[in-house]
Amino acid sequence: MNLNSSVKELSIVVPVYNEAANVADVHAQILDVVSKLNKTFEIIFIDDASQDNTIAQLKQLSPVSIVCLQEHYGQSCAMDAGIKEARGEIIITLDGDGQNDPADIPLLLGKINEGYDIVCGWRHKRYDPLSKRFVAQGAALLRKIIVKDGVHDAGCTLRAYQKRCFNGIDLYGGLHRMIPAIFRWRGFKMTEIKVRHHPRLRGRSKYGWQRIIEGFCNMVYIWFWRRNPTQTIYAGRKVGYVVKNVIRISGDSLSMDPQP
């Protein structure tokens, strides 16, 4: 297996922020799975300007490609950077907190081999706090009404994609949760499968009320985009402006200015 070839069959993309305690275990689990697939692969970690020693921990891993963002832009931008860096024909994305299970990667690839362009993971049995699950259920109901993405779990990062699906796509400001809706409307063949989910054992969840506002604004953006595709840049800037200023009022900061 040639890990140094320019084009890979598989790219594993893992965005992380302050996950120093988890990245080594996540990398080991990924490597154990993909090494048995008889495919050329790369493992890409994107550090979203972590404030702990995540980068130091990543530099001890091998094989690995590390993308370092200079500012904390959020998970969507980190994922976008990793996808653009990826050389694989198939891209697998998953979280770096240890809650997604890399052992499910072969299941995703099995569906890709059946001819699907996108395979979404569905955490049918979640090990999250009750408050987080309650918000997720409310968001799922809104998505069903507003964006109609056709999936049970748009917040699950564990997914497989044909890389060509991302041609002309830029992710920012939480739009990674809207990927199923965007790709469905672009005509790609999509399915979902049940995947495992584990409790967070180390580190702190990055989930906060800001994501609720961000998610709702993105639903509005996607609703607008579907009806006015030529005005997506304008709509995206308006959504980014609203979310950024609401969060600024709370005393927090979040960089999510959409780029055309």
C-alpha positions, 0 to 999 in steps of 0.5 A, a space after each residue: 500500500 503506497 501512502 505517499 501517492 498523490 491520489 488516494 482512494 480514501 481520505 479521513 477528515 477529522 476537525 478538532 478543537 481543544 481535543 488534546 485528550 482524544 486525538 491519539 485514541 481517535 487516530 489509533 482507532 481510525 488507523 486500525 480500521 482503514 489499514 484493513 481495507 486494502 485501500 490507499 488512504 490519508 488521515 487529515 486532522 484540522 486544528 481549529 485554533 485549539 488553545 490546549 496542546 492538541 497540535 503537539 499531540 497531533 504531531 506525535 501521530 503517524 501517518 497524519 496530515 495536519 491543517 492548522 487554522 490561524 483563528 477559531 472559525 468553527 467546525 464548518 470552516 475546519 471541515 471545509 479546509 480538510 475537504 479541500 486538502 483531501 486527495 481521496 476519491 471518497 471522503 469520510 468525516 467524523 468528530 475528533 471527540 471519540 463519540 463517533 466510532 471509526 468501526 462504522 467506516 466499512 458500513 459507510 463504504 459498503 453503501 458508497 459501493 452500492 452507488 450512493 454519492 453520500 451516506 449519512 450516519 444516524 446516531 439512533 441511540 445517542 449518549 448525550 445529555 438530555 438537554 442536547 438530545 431535546 434540542 436535537 429533536 426540536 431541530 430535526 422537527 424544524 428541518 423536516 418542516 423548513 428544509 426537508 433534508 430527508 435524514 434523521 440526524 443532520 448533526 452526525 458528522 460521521 458520513 461518507 461522500 464522493 469527493 466530486 459532490 463538493 465541487 463548487 461548495 464552500 462550508 461556513 457558519 454551521 452549514 455542515 449540518 445542512 449538507 444533506 439538504 444541499 446535496 439532495 437538492 443538487 441531485 446526488 443519490 443519498 442514503 443513511 445508516 444507523 451508526 454507533 455513538 459513544 459517551 464523551 469520556 474526556 474533554 468538554 463538549 463544544 455545544 452551546 446555545 449559540 449553535 441553536 441560533 446558528 442552526 436556525 439561521 442556516 435553515 432559513 438560509 437554505 430555505 432561501 437558497 432553494 427558492 433563490 439560488 442566484 442570491 445565495 451570497 447575499 442571503 449568506 452574508 445576511 445570515 452571518 451578520 444576524 448570527 454574529 451580532 446576536 452572539 456578540 450581544 451575549 459577550 461571546 465571539 464567533 467568526 463566521 463571515 461567509 465568503 463568496 
